[in-house]
């Protein structure tokens, strides 16, 4: 649910998949597959088809994925779409600032140009709106700095960096 709200996308498949070699050869240049393969496939906009399957019982052992692991896996999926999330957070912050400014204008109008004002409420409400403005500004500032920080970091591209993690690679050419 949170993934859909933040990204506008849905992930309805997992890491169990069959991929043509041609697609794998291009996916290894997406740094996001290091964090979350399914999210990277969605971000790549490559066509895919989900094949429904019934999940069977585990043959041996217990799942090693606890709550913390599931949470980190979900955050990894969200992290693939940082550009979309940063944009949405900035738009949300801007809208909140506009709403708070509009509310302040309405409050000032009601207080000074009508006889409907309740004593003491205008100051409290304007103060609350100023807090909303400050929080929205800080949220947008935090979002900008976090995004810029992530862009400044070296990207892990599996096609280039795999050798740091593998002792050797054996390949066998197959007929197409």
C-alpha positions in Angstrom: 0.0 0.0 0.0 2.8 2.5 1.0 4.7 1.5 -2.1 1.7 2.3 -4.3 1.1 5.6 -2.6 4.7 6.7 -2.9 5.4 5.5 -6.4 2.1 5.0 -8.2 3.2 1.5 -9.2 2.4 -2.1 -8.0 4.7 -5.0 -7.6 2.8 -8.2 -8.1 5.7 -10.6 -8.6 8.9 -11.6 -6.8 12.4 -12.8 -7.5 11.4 -16.2 -8.9 11.4 -15.5 -12.7 12.6 -16.7 -16.0 14.4 -14.1 -18.1 15.7 -14.2 -21.6 19.4 -13.8 -21.9 18.9 -10.6 -24.0 16.9 -9.0 -21.1 19.5 -10.1 -18.5 22.3 -8.6 -20.6 20.6 -5.2 -20.5 19.3 -5.4 -16.9 22.8 -5.9 -15.5 23.4 -2.2 -16.3 20.6 -1.1 -13.9 22.1 -0.3 -10.5 18.7 -0.9 -8.9 18.8 -4.6 -9.4 21.3 -4.7 -6.6 18.6 -3.4 -4.2 15.4 -4.9 -5.5 15.2 -7.0 -8.7 11.4 -6.7 -9.2 11.4 -3.0 -8.6 14.3 -2.6 -11.1 12.4 -4.5 -13.7 9.4 -2.3 -13.3 11.6 0.8 -13.4 13.3 -0.4 -16.6 9.9 -0.4 -18.3 10.8 -3.7 -20.0 7.7 -5.7 -20.9 7.0 -8.6 -18.6 4.2 -11.1 -18.0 3.4 -12.4 -14.6 2.4 -16.0 -14.6 0.1 -16.8 -11.7 1.2 -19.7 -9.5 0.1 -21.2 -6.2 2.7 -21.0 -3.5 3.4 -24.4 -2.1 4.7 -25.5 1.3 8.3 -25.1 2.0 10.0 -28.5 1.6 12.7 -28.0 4.2 13.6 -25.6 6.9 12.0 -22.4 8.0 11.8 -19.0 6.3 14.8 -16.8 7.3 12.8 -13.6 6.5 11.7 -12.0 9.7 9.9 -8.7 10.2 13.1 -6.7 9.9 14.0 -8.5 6.7 10.6 -7.9 5.2 10.7 -4.3 6.1 14.1 -3.8 4.6 13.0 -5.6 1.5 10.0 -3.3 1.1 12.2 -0.2 1.7 14.5 -1.6 -1.0 11.6 -1.6 -3.5 10.7 2.0 -2.5 14.4 3.0 -2.8 14.4 2.1 -6.5 12.0 4.9 -7.3 13.8 7.8 -5.4 13.2 10.2 -8.3 9.4 9.7 -8.3 9.2 9.8 -4.5 11.3 12.9 -4.2 9.1 14.6 -6.8 5.9 13.6 -5.0 7.3 14.8 -1.6 8.2 18.2 -3.1 4.8 18.6 -4.7 3.1 17.5 -1.4 5.2 20.0 0.6 4.4 22.8 -1.9 0.7 22.0 -1.7 0.8 22.0 2.1 2.5 25.4 2.1 -0.1 26.9 -0.3 -3.0 25.5 1.8 -1.4 26.9 5.0 -0.9 30.3 3.4 -4.5 30.3 2.1 -5.7 29.5 5.6 -3.7 32.4 7.0 -5.2 34.8 4.5 -8.7 33.5 5.3 -8.1 33.8 9.1 -6.8 37.4 8.8 -9.8 38.3 6.6 -12.3 36.8 9.1 -10.6 38.4 12.1 -10.3 42.0 10.7 -13.1 42.2 8.1 -16.0 40.3 9.7 -17.7 40.1 13.1 -17.4 36.3 13.2 -14.0 36.1 14.9 -13.7 34.2 18.2 -11.3 35.9 20.6 -7.9 34.2 20.7 -8.5 31.6 18.0 -6.8 33.6 15.1 -3.5 33.7 16.9 -3.6 30.0 17.7 -4.7 29.0 14.2 -2.1 31.2 12.4 0.6 29.8 14.7 -0.5 26.3 13.7 -0.4 27.2 10.0 3.1 28.7 10.4 4.2 25.4 12.0 2.7 23.5 9.0 4.6 25.9 6.7 7.9 25.4 8.6 7.5 21.6 8.6 6.6 21.5 4.9 9.6 23.6 4.1 11.9 21.4 6.2 10.4 18.3 4.5 11.2 19.7 1.1 14.7 20.8 2.1 15.4 17.3 3.6 14.0 15.7 0.4 16.2 17.8 -1.8 19.4 17.2 0.2 18.7 13.4 0.5 18.0 13.2 -3.3 21.1 15.2 -4.2 23.2 13.1 -1.7 22.0 9.9 -3.3 22.8 11.2 -6.8 26.4 12.1 -5.7 27.2 8.5 -4.6 28.9 6.0 -6.9 26.3 3.7 -8.5 26.8 0.0 -8.2 26.4 -1.4 -11.8 26.5 -5.2 -11.6 27.9 -5.5 -15.2 31.0 -3.5 -14.1 31.3 -4.5 -10.4 30.5 -8.2 -10.4 34.1 -9.2 -10.3 34.5 -7.7 -6.9 32.2 -10.4 -5.6 32.9 -13.4 -7.7 36.1 -15.6 -7.8 35.5 -16.7 -11.3 32.9 -16.8 -14.1 32.3 -19.8 -16.3 30.1 -19.3 -19.4 28.9 -21.7 -22.0 27.4 -20.4 -25.2 24.0 -21.9 -26.1 22.4 -22.2 -29.5 19.6 -19.8 -29.9 
